[in-house]
Amino acid sequence: MERKELTDNSPHILVVDDDRRIRELVQSYLCDRGFRVTTAKDAADARARLRGLAFDLLILDVMMPGESGLELAKDLRKTQEIPILILSARADPEDRIEGFESGVDDYLVKPFEPRELVHRIQSILRRSVVPEPLPLEIKLGTYVFHIERGELRNESEIVRLTTRERELLRLFAGRPGETISRGDLAQNAAGEGPRAVDVQINRLRRKIEPDPAMPRYLQTVRGAGYILYTD
């Protein structure tokens, strides 16, 4: 297996387990898969790590001396939203339910397959990503499109848009600088085919482009679709 390169943007995981062998095994495997990993031997050690570092995910053993993993999870949930994955030898349904009631995101039973652990981690991290909020408006030269209102203005003058033109501008505004295929644009309007999309794009260009024949903002990506550039 090829080792993945670690970067400053690699997810940082805190592994908490009183079994040194488990800690080292998980750390070694996850580092090879492109994760940054810090370990802690118990809840107190974990709290010290959490005070000094930011983590993207916490992997917790349940049965540890002193404060248990579930007790730590419950307490962290009062103040933090860090994703938590439980690793435990306790496999009864009641144990799993107790884990989820403690606020954890997933529960994996020991012994476990390391590849499954990676898939669980990746799934949790995908779910925990918060999308960036859309801007209130986009600027296209002298034109300003207010996304929520669906209103296009050229300086102080309101430019009339059809319902379809408004939908297209909202779609492009949500994905600026990203190529959107004709198929995706057609799916956004029931019963509309790719040719109809081209017609709608040409009409929209006449309303937002200084020279529709040589578009600056709403450009064609040959063989792929269309892309909107904003100021």
N, C-alpha and C positions, 0 to 999 in steps of 0.2 A: 504494500500500500504506500503510495506516494505521500510524503508529509506535506501538509499545506502550510504556506508561509503565514506567520503571524504578523499582524500590523496593529497600529494604534486603534483601528476601527474594528478589530476582531472582537466578538462578544466576550465579555469578561464574566466568568462564572466562579462562584464561591462554593466549594465542596466541603460539607461539614459531616464528618463521620469519625467515631472514636476508634475505628479499625484502621490502623496505618496502612495495611495492605490494600484495603479498598480505596483509601484516599489516593495512594500512589498509582494504583491501576487506573482509576478514573481520570486522574490528572494526566497521566501519560497518554491515554487513548484520546482524550479530548484535545490535548495540545497537538497531537498528530493530525487531528481533524480541523485545525484552524481556530481553536478557541484559546483564549487566555484563561488560565486557571490559577486560583488561589485556594489554599486548603486551610481548614480549621479542625481542631481535634474535638471540640465540644461547643455548646451554645455560648459559653462565656468567651471563648476564643473567637467565635463567629461575630459576636457583638463588637469585639475590639476591631476586627477587620472591617466591619460595616461602618464603624465610626470614621475610619480613615480613607476608605476607598469606595468608589461607585461600582456596582455590579449590575449586569444585565439579567442575571438569573441566579437563584440560590438552590443548590441540591442538598437536601437534608436527610440524614438518617433519623429514624424515630427513637430507637432505644439507645440513649446515651447517658452516661453518668451525670447526675445533677439535673439540669433542665432538659426535658425531652425535646425532640424535634417538633412535635405537635404543639407543645407549649410555646416554643420559640416562634413557630409560625403564627399562632394566634396573637401573640404579643406584637409581632412585626406588622401584622395586618391592621393594627390600630393606627399606625403612623406612616406605613410605607406601602407602595403598590408593586414592589419588586416581585416578579414571577417566582414561584416556588415549586420545585419538583421533589417529591418524597421518594427516597430509596429505602425500602424496608423489607425485612424478612417476614413481617406479619402480613399474611396473605388472605386472612378471612375477610369476607364481604363487610363485616362490621368495622374492621380496621380501616378498610378503604373509605367507607362512608364517614368514619370519624375524621379521616384525613381531609376529605373534601369539605366537611363541615368546619374544619379549622381554617379554611380559606386557601388551601393549596391549589395549584393549577393542574397537577397530574400526580399519579401515584404508580410507581414501578416496583415490582416485587423482586427481591434477591432470591436466588442468583438471577442475573439478567444478561441478555445478549448486548454487548457494547454497541452494536450497530443500532439496536432498537433505542438505546439511550440517546444516541445522537439524533435519531428521527424525532423522538419525543421533545428533545431540547429545541430542535429547529421549528417544530410545530408550535411550541409555546412562544418562541421569539417572534414568529410571524404573527401570531394573534395579539401580541402585546405591542406591536408597532402602532403608534398613533399617527394617522395621516396628517400631513400639514394642512392647515385650513386654507380654503380657497380665498384668493384676494377678493375684496369687495368690487373691484373694477379693474379693467385692463385698458391700456392706452395704445392706440394705433395712430401715431402722428397727431393730427388735430382731433381725432375721434376718441371718445371715451365710451366704453360699454360697461354699464352697471349690471353685474351678473345677476343679483337677486331680483332686481326690478325688470331685467330684460330690456333695459333702455339704452339706446345708442344716441349719443349727442356728438355733433360737430360744432365745437365751441359752445355757443348758447342755443343752437338750433337742434331740436329733436329730429332724428332721422327715422322715418317710418319703417318698421320691420314686419315681415310676415311672421306667422307663428313658426314656420319651418326655419326661417332665417334666424330667429331668436334661439331656437333649439340648437342649431348648428353653432352659433357663436358661444352659447353656454358650454357646449361639448368641447370646442376648441379651447375656450378660456380655462377649462378644468385640466387641460393637458397641453399647456403652451410649450412649444419647442419639441413636441412629440408627434411623429408621423401617425396619422390615423387612416386606416385603409378605407377604400370605398365600401367594402363589405360591412365594416363596423358602422360607417356613417349611414348606410342603407338600413341596417338593423335598428338604428335609432328612430326610424320612421316606418311604421307598418305599411307594407305594400309598395315601398319605394325601391327601385333597382339602382344599380351603379350608374346607369346613364342619367337617370333622374337626379342623382347626386351631383353629377357634373354640371347639369343645368342650374341647380340650386347654388352651387359654388360660384358659377359665373355671375349669377344675379347678386349674390352677396358681395362679390368683388366690386361690382359697380357702385356699391354703397360705402365701402370702406377703403378703397384703394385710390390714390391720386391718379394712377394710370392702370386701369383694369387689364389692359393688354400686356403690361409688364408688372405683375403684382409684386409688391414689396413685403406685404404681411402674410397674406394667405397664398402660400406657394404650393405648386404641384411637385410631388416627389415621384419621378417617373417610375411606373411599374409598382408603386407602393401605396400611394394615396395622396393625402394633403397634410400640410403642416402650417401652423399659425405662429408667427413671430410677433412679439409685442415689444413696445418701447419701455 
